Amino acid sequence: MMNDCYKRTFNVLLVEDNDDHALLITEALMCGEVLVKVERVAEGSEALARIATGRAPDAILLDLNMPGVNGHEVLEAIKSDPSLRMIPVVVLTTSLHHDDMKRAYRNHANSYLHKSFDEDSFYQLLDQFTKYWSSVNRINLS
């Protein structure tokens, strides 16, 4: 367990258009050991506008299948911008299509996670995500 004097909030930008998925993901993130603040946007264009404000999140959880600007396009825009590309972008999607995985990694996704709706395994997955990106692979973007 992390010493409380070293704890700080881990800021996650959740890019998810499905309200039910967003609620489940947010609950899972909040139930883990890491202190997490989740900001959710429902569209890819909102994600790009939010990131353009200059307040970089510690990590982005990105759904691929969204109307309008989809997750692939968001990922490509972030990773092609030198001022944004250091932000860890983790794809969190229901898609297990090989082409989606290849495209995400070609566009420099930091990880590709599948949305399992088995509650226990999903909560464990997101707890591992926050532990990894908040402490094991810590990036200071300030």
Backbone as numpy.savetxt, mean C-alpha at the origin, in Angstrom:
# Nx Ny Nz CAx CAy CAz Cx Cy Cz
8.85 -7.50 20.88 8.01 -6.31 20.88 8.89 -5.07 20.88
8.51 -4.09 20.12 9.27 -2.86 19.99 9.13 -2.02 21.26
10.23 -1.45 21.71 10.22 -0.55 22.85 9.35 0.65 22.51
8.41 1.01 23.38 7.46 2.09 23.10 8.12 3.42 22.80
9.31 3.66 23.34 9.95 4.95 23.09 10.39 5.09 21.63
10.43 3.98 20.90 10.84 4.03 19.50 9.66 3.96 18.55
8.46 3.79 19.09 7.28 3.66 18.23 6.95 5.00 17.58
6.57 4.91 16.34 6.03 6.07 15.66 4.95 5.56 14.72
4.10 6.42 14.30 3.01 6.02 13.42 3.53 5.71 12.03
3.06 4.60 11.49 3.38 4.18 10.13 2.22 4.62 9.25
2.49 5.53 8.32 1.45 6.13 7.49 1.29 5.39 6.18
0.09 4.85 5.96 -0.21 4.07 4.77 -1.26 4.81 3.94
-0.97 4.96 2.66 -1.98 5.46 1.73 -2.61 4.24 1.08
-3.89 4.03 1.32 -4.63 2.91 0.75 -5.37 3.41 -0.48
-5.07 2.82 -1.61 -5.74 3.19 -2.86 -6.65 2.01 -3.22
-7.92 2.17 -2.89 -8.88 1.06 -3.00 -10.26 1.62 -3.31
-10.87 1.18 -4.42 -12.17 1.70 -4.81 -13.34 0.97 -4.16
-13.14 -0.24 -3.67 -14.21 -1.03 -3.09 -14.33 -0.71 -1.60
-15.48 -0.16 -1.20 -15.68 0.25 0.20 -15.54 -0.92 1.18
-16.08 -2.08 0.82 -16.00 -3.24 1.71 -14.54 -3.70 1.87
-13.81 -3.74 0.77 -12.40 -4.12 0.84 -11.61 -3.11 1.66
-11.89 -1.83 1.45 -11.18 -0.78 2.18 -11.41 -0.90 3.68
-12.64 -1.20 4.07 -12.96 -1.36 5.49 -12.20 -2.55 6.07
-12.22 -3.67 5.37 -11.54 -4.87 5.85 -10.02 -4.64 5.95
-9.45 -4.01 4.95 -8.00 -3.73 4.94 -7.65 -2.79 6.09
-8.42 -1.74 6.25 -8.16 -0.78 7.33 -8.25 -1.45 8.69
-9.28 -2.26 8.90 -9.41 -2.98 10.17 -8.21 -3.89 10.41
-7.80 -4.61 9.38 -6.66 -5.52 9.52 -5.38 -4.75 9.84
-5.18 -3.62 9.20 -3.99 -2.81 9.47 -3.99 -2.28 10.90
-5.15 -1.88 11.38 -5.26 -1.29 12.71 -5.14 -2.34 13.82
-5.36 -3.60 13.50 -5.32 -4.66 14.51 -3.93 -5.24 14.72
-2.98 -4.86 13.92 -1.63 -5.40 14.04 -0.85 -4.76 15.17
0.40 -5.19 15.30 1.27 -4.69 16.37 1.79 -3.28 16.10
1.86 -2.89 14.85 2.41 -1.59 14.47 1.32 -0.53 14.54
1.67 0.63 15.07 0.74 1.75 15.12 0.62 2.32 13.70
-0.57 2.20 13.12 -0.78 2.55 11.70 -1.84 3.64 11.57
-1.56 4.58 10.70 -2.56 5.57 10.29 -2.84 5.30 8.82
-4.10 5.10 8.49 -4.50 4.78 7.12 -5.24 5.98 6.54
-4.79 6.41 5.39 -5.53 7.41 4.60 -5.97 6.69 3.34
-7.25 6.73 3.06 -7.78 6.01 1.91 -8.24 6.97 0.83
-7.91 6.64 -0.39 -8.48 7.30 -1.55 -9.10 6.20 -2.41
-10.16 6.55 -3.14 -10.92 5.54 -3.87 -10.63 5.50 -5.36
-9.80 6.41 -5.84 -9.51 6.46 -7.27 -8.03 6.72 -7.50
-7.54 6.21 -8.62 -6.14 6.41 -8.97 -5.77 7.88 -9.12
-6.68 8.66 -9.70 -6.39 10.09 -9.87 -6.29 10.79 -8.52
-7.11 10.35 -7.54 -7.02 10.90 -6.18 -5.68 10.56 -5.54
-5.20 9.36 -5.79 -3.91 8.94 -5.23 -2.79 9.81 -5.77
-2.80 10.04 -7.06 -1.75 10.87 -7.67 -1.83 12.31 -7.17
-3.05 12.84 -7.01 -3.21 14.20 -6.48 -2.73 14.27 -5.03
-3.05 13.25 -4.23 -2.63 13.22 -2.83 -1.11 13.17 -2.71
-0.47 12.35 -3.51 0.98 12.22 -3.46 1.66 13.50 -3.94
1.03 14.20 -4.87 1.59 15.44 -5.40 1.64 16.56 -4.37
0.93 16.40 -3.24 0.95 17.43 -2.21 2.29 17.52 -1.50
3.14 16.51 -1.69 4.46 16.53 -1.07 4.53 15.82 0.26
3.40 15.36 0.78 3.38 14.59 2.03 3.43 13.11 1.68
4.63 12.59 1.56 4.78 11.20 1.15 4.36 10.25 2.27
3.54 9.25 1.95 3.23 8.23 2.96 4.45 7.33 3.15
4.44 6.55 4.21 5.52 5.59 4.42 5.44 4.45 3.42
4.22 4.11 3.00 4.01 3.07 2.00 2.63 3.26 1.38
2.48 2.69 0.20 1.20 2.74 -0.51 0.73 1.30 -0.72
-0.52 1.02 -0.36 -1.18 -0.23 -0.71 -2.09 0.09 -1.88
-1.86 -0.57 -2.99 -2.49 -0.18 -4.26 -3.28 -1.31 -4.88
-4.57 -1.09 -5.07 -5.40 -2.02 -5.82 -5.14 -1.78 -7.30
-5.26 -2.81 -8.11 -5.04 -2.64 -9.55 -6.30 -2.31 -10.30
-7.39 -2.97 -9.96 -8.61 -2.90 -10.75 -9.53 -1.79 -10.25
-9.29 -0.60 -10.79 -10.11 0.55 -10.43 -10.56 1.24 -11.71
-11.74 1.87 -11.68 -12.18 2.63 -12.85 -11.33 3.89 -13.01
-11.32 4.42 -14.21 -10.53 5.63 -14.47 -9.05 5.30 -14.50
-8.26 6.03 -13.75 -6.82 5.76 -13.66 -6.66 4.50 -12.81
-6.23 3.40 -13.45 -6.14 2.14 -12.70 -4.83 2.03 -11.94
-4.70 0.98 -11.17 -3.53 0.80 -10.34 -2.23 0.70 -11.11
-2.27 0.05 -12.27 -1.06 -0.04 -13.10 -0.58 1.36 -13.51
-1.53 2.21 -13.88 -1.18 3.57 -14.29 -0.65 4.39 -13.12
-1.23 4.20 -11.94 -0.74 4.90 -10.74 0.69 4.46 -10.44
0.91 3.15 -10.45 2.24 2.60 -10.18 3.26 3.14 -11.18
2.92 3.14 -12.44 3.83 3.63 -13.47 4.16 5.11 -13.25
3.15 5.91 -12.90 3.38 7.34 -12.67 4.29 7.57 -11.47
4.07 6.83 -10.40 4.88 7.00 -9.20 6.32 6.58 -9.45
6.51 5.42 -10.04 7.85 4.88 -10.21 8.63 5.54 -11.34
7.95 6.30 -12.20 8.67 7.02 -13.26 9.06 8.44 -12.83
8.59 8.86 -11.66 8.90 10.19 -11.14 10.03 10.10 -10.12
11.19 10.67 -10.42 12.34 10.55 -9.50 12.05 11.04 -8.08
11.15 11.99 -7.93 10.86 12.50 -6.59 9.90 11.59 -5.80
9.28 10.63 -6.46 8.31 9.75 -5.81 8.73 8.28 -5.78
9.65 7.90 -6.62 9.91 6.47 -6.82 10.43 5.73 -5.60
10.91 6.44 -4.58 11.38 5.76 -3.38 10.24 5.33 -2.46
9.04 5.83 -2.69 7.89 5.42 -1.87 7.60 3.94 -2.16
7.61 3.10 -1.14 7.27 1.69 -1.37 5.81 1.56 -1.82
5.62 0.90 -2.94 4.27 0.66 -3.45 4.06 -0.85 -3.47
3.10 -1.29 -2.68 2.77 -2.70 -2.58 1.40 -2.91 -3.20
1.36 -3.70 -4.25 0.10 -4.02 -4.91 -0.65 -5.00 -4.01
-1.91 -4.67 -3.73 -2.79 -5.54 -2.94 -4.06 -5.71 -3.76
-4.21 -6.88 -4.36 -5.26 -7.07 -5.35 -5.85 -8.47 -5.29
-7.02 -8.62 -5.87 -7.62 -9.95 -6.01 -7.06 -10.68 -7.22
-6.36 -9.98 -8.08 -5.88 -10.57 -9.33 -4.68 -11.50 -9.12
-4.83 -12.69 -9.62 -3.70 -13.63 -9.67 -3.26 -13.87 -11.11
-3.67 -12.96 -12.01 -3.30 -13.08 -13.42 -1.80 -12.82 -13.59
-1.16 -13.75 -14.25 0.29 -13.66 -14.47 0.66 -12.34 -15.15
-0.14 -11.90 -16.12 0.16 -10.64 -16.83 0.10 -9.44 -15.89
-0.83 -9.44 -14.93 -0.90 -8.34 -13.95 0.35 -8.33 -13.08
0.77 -9.52 -12.64 1.97 -9.60 -11.81 3.21 -9.13 -12.58
3.37 -9.62 -13.80 4.53 -9.22 -14.61 4.53 -7.72 -14.85
3.38 -7.16 -15.19 3.30 -5.72 -15.46 3.62 -4.92 -14.20
3.10 -5.35 -13.06 3.36 -4.64 -11.80 4.86 -4.65 -11.49
5.49 -5.78 -11.61 6.93 -5.84 -11.31 7.77 -5.12 -12.38
7.33 -5.14 -13.62 8.03 -4.36 -14.66 7.98 -2.87 -14.34
6.88 -2.45 -13.70 6.73 -1.05 -13.31 7.26 -0.78 -11.91
8.05 -1.71 -11.38 8.80 -1.53 -10.13 7.94 -1.56 -8.88
6.89 -2.37 -8.87 6.16 -2.61 -7.62 7.14 -3.19 -6.62
7.03 -2.80 -5.37 7.91 -3.33 -4.35 7.47 -4.72 -3.89
6.20 -5.01 -4.06 5.68 -6.33 -3.71 4.30 -6.48 -4.35
3.87 -7.72 -4.46 2.56 -8.04 -5.05 1.88 -9.01 -4.10
0.83 -8.56 -3.43 0.12 -9.37 -2.45 -1.29 -9.65 -2.92
-1.75 -10.86 -2.64 -3.09 -11.26 -3.02 -4.06 -11.04 -1.86
-5.21 -10.45 -2.17 -6.26 -10.25 -1.16 -6.95 -11.59 -0.90
-6.58 -12.21 0.17 -7.26 -13.41 0.61 -8.31 -12.95 1.60
-9.49 -13.50 1.50 -10.52 -13.06 2.43 -10.78 -14.09 3.52
-9.79 -14.96 3.72 -9.74 -15.77 4.93 -9.23 -14.81 6.00
-10.08 -14.48 6.95 -9.79 -13.39 7.89 -8.44 -13.55 8.60
-8.16 -14.73 9.13 -6.91 -14.93 9.88 -5.68 -14.71 9.01
-5.68 -15.33 7.82 -4.50 -15.19 6.96 -4.37 -13.77 6.42
-5.49 -13.11 6.19 -5.45 -11.73 5.68 -4.90 -10.78 6.74
-5.35 -10.94 7.98 -4.84 -10.11 9.07 -3.35 -10.36 9.27
-2.93 -11.61 9.20 -1.50 -11.94 9.33 -0.69 -11.31 8.20
-1.21 -11.38 6.99 -0.52 -10.81 5.84 -0.30 -9.31 6.03
-1.33 -8.60 6.45 -1.19 -7.16 6.60 -0.37 -6.79 7.83
-0.38 -7.62 8.86 0.50 -7.39 10.00 1.97 -7.56 9.56
2.24 -8.56 8.76 3.60 -8.75 8.23 4.01 -7.59 7.33
3.08 -7.11 6.52 3.35 -5.95 5.67 3.79 -4.76 6.51
3.03 -4.43 7.56 3.38 -3.25 8.35 4.67 -3.46 9.12
4.88 -4.64 9.67 6.13 -4.91 10.39 7.33 -4.77 9.45
7.22 -5.35 8.27 8.33 -5.31 7.32 8.66 -3.88 6.89
7.66 -3.16 6.43 7.92 -1.83 5.88 8.13 -0.77 6.95
7.68 -1.02 8.18 7.87 -0.01 9.23 9.17 -0.19 10.01
9.74 -1.40 9.96 10.96 -1.60 10.76 12.04 -2.35 10.04
11.74 -3.46 9.38 12.77 -4.25 8.73 13.36 -3.52 7.54
12.52 -2.96 6.71 12.97 -2.28 5.49 12.62 -0.80 5.56
13.00 -0.16 6.62 12.65 1.24 6.90 13.34 2.18 5.91
12.54 3.02 5.31 13.04 4.06 4.42 12.62 5.39 5.01
13.58 6.29 5.20 13.25 7.63 5.69 13.13 8.55 4.48
11.91 8.93 4.16 11.66 9.76 2.97 11.69 11.25 3.30
11.93 11.60 4.55 11.95 13.01 4.94 13.19 13.70 4.43
